[in-house]
């Protein structure tokens, strides 16, 4: 069985029980949400992505990577919220001085035609 199939076939509750920290739980939820969406269950993927965003905001406020990746994951199914989601993701990544995350956000923003604040050095 390939890793994605195993991720999809293992009950989410078991995967989350194996995660030792909130950071690991957010990572697990983002991976599962993306896998669900990639394999056609957009509704389930959206639900998990929303839960990952909430968990990241509440339990990992200083963890820029987890917060940004959860927001980008949710963005896949909520393009109508692109401006708000990308704005939040950009603020988190920029404040954390995470240039790779800022680059990923800028790419998503360009693709969706969403303007982001210009960073002046």
Backbone as CSV, one residue per row, in Angstrom:
resi,resn,N_x,N_y,N_z,CA_x,CA_y,CA_z,C_x,C_y,C_z
1,UNK,0.853,-1.175,0.000,0.000,0.000,0.000,0.900,1.240,0.000
2,UNK,0.564,2.212,-0.844,1.385,3.414,-0.892,1.028,4.336,0.290
3,UNK,1.926,5.270,0.620,1.709,6.122,1.796,0.416,6.942,1.753
4,UNK,0.034,7.416,0.568,-1.193,8.202,0.471,-2.405,7.325,0.737
5,UNK,-2.401,6.132,0.187,-3.519,5.207,0.412,-3.615,4.854,1.893
6,UNK,-2.477,4.624,2.519,-2.465,4.321,3.951,-3.003,5.506,4.758
7,UNK,-2.605,6.708,4.372,-3.089,7.919,5.042,-4.608,8.022,4.929
8,UNK,-5.143,7.711,3.759,-6.585,7.801,3.530,-7.365,6.683,4.214
9,UNK,-6.770,5.513,4.328,-7.491,4.365,4.893,-7.410,4.283,6.415
10,UNK,-6.447,4.961,7.010,-6.334,4.961,8.462,-7.322,5.972,9.024
11,UNK,-8.143,5.561,9.990,-9.081,6.525,10.578,-8.339,7.764,11.106
12,UNK,-8.896,8.920,10.812,-8.262,10.169,11.223,-8.023,10.206,12.725
13,UNK,-8.945,9.666,13.492,-8.797,9.668,14.945,-7.528,8.931,15.376
14,UNK,-7.212,7.832,14.688,-5.986,7.092,15.007,-4.741,7.886,14.634
15,UNK,-4.804,8.537,13.483,-3.669,9.358,13.067,-3.432,10.491,14.074
16,UNK,-4.509,11.122,14.509,-4.380,12.238,15.458,-3.935,11.752,16.832
17,UNK,-4.360,10.567,17.226,-3.934,10.003,18.506,-2.433,9.727,18.509
18,UNK,-1.887,9.392,17.349,-0.451,9.118,17.242,0.386,10.393,17.224
19,UNK,-0.248,11.519,16.925,0.473,12.802,16.900,0.704,13.243,18.338
20,UNK,1.951,13.569,18.662,2.298,13.870,20.050,2.087,15.327,20.444
21,UNK,2.033,16.216,19.477,1.933,17.644,19.792,0.878,18.295,18.902
22,UNK,0.412,19.475,19.273,-0.507,20.194,18.374,0.101,20.437,16.991
23,UNK,1.402,20.698,16.934,2.061,20.897,15.633,1.924,19.653,14.763
24,UNK,2.155,18.490,15.358,2.030,17.240,14.610,0.582,16.988,14.206
25,UNK,-0.370,17.354,15.062,-1.780,17.177,14.720,-2.163,18.057,13.531
26,UNK,-1.698,19.308,13.526,-1.988,20.192,12.393,-1.366,19.627,11.121
27,UNK,-0.110,19.205,11.194,0.551,18.618,10.019,-0.228,17.411,9.497
28,UNK,-0.666,16.551,10.410,-1.423,15.361,10.033,-2.736,15.755,9.366
29,UNK,-3.412,16.729,9.929,-4.693,17.167,9.367,-4.511,17.783,7.984
30,UNK,-3.463,18.567,7.795,-3.210,19.179,6.489,-2.896,18.097,5.451
31,UNK,-2.052,17.147,5.829,-1.735,16.056,4.895,-2.984,15.265,4.525
32,UNK,-3.809,14.968,5.523,-5.031,14.193,5.269,-6.020,14.996,4.417
33,UNK,-6.190,16.275,4.741,-7.110,17.114,3.968,-6.682,17.186,2.504
34,UNK,-5.403,17.394,2.260,-4.903,17.445,0.886,-5.106,16.104,0.179
35,UNK,-4.853,15.014,0.887,-5.044,13.685,0.284,-6.512,13.458,-0.058
36,UNK,-7.410,13.837,0.845,-8.845,13.686,0.568,-9.235,14.470,-0.682
37,UNK,-8.775,15.720,-0.767,-9.109,16.552,-1.927,-8.508,15.980,-3.206
38,UNK,-7.258,15.534,-3.123,-6.589,14.968,-4.294,-7.302,13.720,-4.812
39,UNK,-7.979,13.013,-3.916,-8.656,11.777,-4.309,-10.165,11.951,-4.434
40,UNK,-10.612,13.198,-4.575,-11.995,13.453,-4.944,-12.981,13.746,-3.832
41,UNK,-12.589,13.593,-2.574,-13.531,13.884,-1.494,-13.284,15.304,-0.995
42,UNK,-13.703,16.260,-1.800,-13.462,17.676,-1.505,-14.198,18.100,-0.239
43,UNK,-15.396,17.580,-0.048,-16.175,17.950,1.137,-15.457,17.539,2.419
44,UNK,-14.985,16.302,2.463,-14.244,15.818,3.651,-12.931,16.579,3.792
45,UNK,-12.239,16.816,2.698,-10.990,17.570,2.746,-11.204,18.977,3.268
46,UNK,-12.281,19.602,2.852,-12.600,20.955,3.316,-12.847,20.969,4.811
47,UNK,-13.619,20.001,5.282,-13.925,19.912,6.717,-12.644,19.770,7.541
48,UNK,-11.768,18.881,7.112,-10.517,18.654,7.848,-9.633,19.892,7.770
49,UNK,-9.579,20.527,6.614,-8.765,21.741,6.454,-9.253,22.855,7.373
50,UNK,-10.575,23.028,7.467,-11.126,24.043,8.368,-10.736,23.754,9.812
51,UNK,-10.822,22.488,10.201,-10.442,22.100,11.558,-8.947,22.341,11.797
52,UNK,-8.134,22.112,10.778,-6.693,22.353,10.908,-6.401,23.834,11.106
53,UNK,-7.128,24.694,10.388,-6.945,26.139,10.549,-7.278,26.549,11.981
54,UNK,-8.397,26.062,12.497,-8.804,26.404,13.866,-7.763,25.907,14.871
55,UNK,-7.332,24.660,14.718,-6.337,24.108,15.637,-5.032,24.890,15.567
56,UNK,-4.600,25.232,14.373,-3.349,25.983,14.215,-3.457,27.355,14.867
57,UNK,-4.575,28.030,14.675,-4.763,29.360,15.274,-4.786,29.283,16.794
58,UNK,-5.476,28.283,17.329,-5.670,28.200,18.777,-4.502,27.557,19.516
59,UNK,-3.927,26.512,18.943,-2.910,25.746,19.657,-1.482,26.023,19.222
60,UNK,-1.311,26.645,18.059,0.033,26.866,17.516,0.186,28.303,17.026
61,UNK,-0.184,29.299,17.829,-0.181,30.668,17.304,1.193,31.156,16.841
62,UNK,2.267,30.605,17.389,3.612,31.038,16.998,4.230,30.153,15.921
63,UNK,3.521,29.118,15.504,4.046,28.171,14.509,3.630,28.621,13.112
64,UNK,4.442,29.464,12.514,4.099,30.057,11.215,3.872,28.992,10.148
65,UNK,4.722,28.002,10.086,4.616,26.988,9.034,3.259,26.289,9.099
66,UNK,2.876,25.819,10.274,1.616,25.099,10.411,0.424,26.009,10.118
67,UNK,0.481,27.229,10.592,-0.630,28.152,10.342,-0.770,28.444,8.860
68,UNK,0.352,28.736,8.193,0.306,29.071,6.772,-0.137,27.868,5.941
69,UNK,0.418,26.700,6.205,0.050,25.528,5.412,-1.414,25.147,5.617
70,UNK,-1.933,25.326,6.816,-3.352,25.034,7.027,-4.221,26.024,6.250
71,UNK,-3.830,27.285,6.236,-4.583,28.298,5.481,-4.528,28.025,3.980
72,UNK,-3.363,27.664,3.465,-3.234,27.353,2.038,-4.024,26.094,1.670
73,UNK,-4.045,25.134,2.562,-4.822,23.923,2.331,-6.309,24.269,2.243
74,UNK,-6.797,25.049,3.188,-8.205,25.450,3.168,-8.523,26.288,1.933
75,UNK,-7.576,27.094,1.502,-7.756,27.936,0.321,-8.102,27.110,-0.915
76,UNK,-7.599,25.892,-0.983,-7.883,25.032,-2.142,-9.378,24.895,-2.389
77,UNK,-10.175,24.923,-1.334,-11.616,24.723,-1.499,-12.419,25.982,-1.207
78,UNK,-11.743,27.050,-0.894,-12.453,28.294,-0.570,-11.845,29.480,-1.311
79,UNK,-11.747,29.416,-2.640,-11.128,30.523,-3.373,-11.890,31.837,-3.210
80,UNK,-13.169,31.744,-2.861,-13.932,32.969,-2.627,-13.420,33.728,-1.392
81,UNK,-12.673,33.048,-0.542,-12.083,33.662,0.646,-10.588,33.921,0.471
82,UNK,-10.123,33.913,-0.775,-8.693,34.014,-1.049,-8.060,35.252,-0.438
83,UNK,-8.704,36.393,-0.566,-8.099,37.624,-0.060,-7.860,37.541,1.453
84,UNK,-8.848,37.094,2.196,-8.712,37.004,3.652,-7.701,35.928,4.053
85,UNK,-7.801,34.747,3.422,-6.899,33.649,3.783,-5.450,33.970,3.423
86,UNK,-5.238,34.495,2.228,-3.872,34.846,1.822,-3.346,36.029,2.624
87,UNK,-4.221,36.970,2.959,-3.797,38.099,3.785,-3.325,37.641,5.153
88,UNK,-4.082,36.738,5.762,-3.675,36.204,7.067,-2.382,35.409,6.950
89,UNK,-2.318,34.539,5.943,-1.109,33.723,5.749,0.110,34.611,5.525
90,UNK,-0.051,35.658,4.731,1.060,36.570,4.450,1.512,37.283,5.722
91,UNK,0.571,37.750,6.511,0.915,38.444,7.759,1.667,37.519,8.706
92,UNK,1.211,36.277,8.820,1.867,35.306,9.702,3.293,35.036,9.228
93,UNK,3.454,34.748,7.931,4.777,34.413,7.390,5.721,35.604,7.440
94,UNK,5.208,36.782,7.129,6.048,37.972,7.124,6.511,38.313,8.532
95,UNK,5.615,38.231,9.495,5.959,38.513,10.896,6.999,37.519,11.407
96,UNK,6.883,36.276,10.962,7.813,35.229,11.402,9.125,35.253,10.628
97,UNK,9.230,36.161,9.662,10.426,36.259,8.819,10.732,34.919,8.151
98,UNK,9.711,34.398,7.457,9.800,33.114,6.755,9.720,33.351,5.251
99,UNK,10.855,33.649,4.597,10.819,33.991,3.172,10.278,32.877,2.283
100,UNK,10.506,31.622,2.613,9.986,30.537,1.768,8.467,30.487,1.826
101,UNK,7.918,30.716,3.013,6.459,30.744,3.127,5.890,31.958,2.407
102,UNK,6.553,33.101,2.540,6.091,34.310,1.850,6.091,34.076,0.348
103,UNK,7.106,33.406,-0.168,7.188,33.110,-1.592,6.037,32.210,-2.030
104,UNK,5.735,31.183,-1.247,4.620,30.290,-1.576,3.299,31.056,-1.581
105,UNK,3.132,31.942,-0.628,1.908,32.741,-0.544,1.824,33.695,-1.732
106,UNK,2.936,34.323,-2.067,2.957,35.253,-3.201,2.606,34.529,-4.495
107,UNK,3.107,33.306,-4.658,2.791,32.510,-5.848,1.287,32.222,-5.907
108,UNK,0.716,31.803,-4.784,-0.724,31.527,-4.744,-1.525,32.796,-5.031
109,UNK,-1.079,33.912,-4.473,-1.780,35.185,-4.686,-1.742,35.591,-6.159
110,UNK,-0.575,35.456,-6.792,-0.463,35.781,-8.219,-1.384,34.885,-9.044
111,UNK,-1.382,33.606,-8.733,-2.210,32.654,-9.464,-3.690,33.017,-9.365
112,UNK,-4.108,33.482,-8.196,-5.518,33.801,-7.965,-5.849,35.267,-8.225
113,UNK,-4.825,36.066,-8.553,-5.051,37.481,-8.820,-5.376,38.297,-7.580
114,UNK,-4.811,37.887,-6.452,-5.063,38.580,-5.185,-3.854,39.459,-4.856
115,UNK,-4.070,40.759,-4.695,-2.937,41.631,-4.337,-2.527,41.424,-2.879
116,UNK,-1.231,41.470,-2.657,-0.683,41.384,-1.303,0.048,42.681,-0.994
117,UNK,0.206,43.007,0.284,0.975,44.197,0.621,2.405,44.073,0.124
118,UNK,2.968,45.161,-0.323,4.353,45.173,-0.802,5.263,45.311,0.402
119,UNK,6.265,44.436,0.450,7.231,44.464,1.545,8.394,45.385,1.179
120,UNK,8.627,46.381,1.997,9.733,47.309,1.756,10.868,46.946,2.703
121,UNK,12.040,46.737,2.134,13.214,46.356,2.949,13.981,47.600,3.361
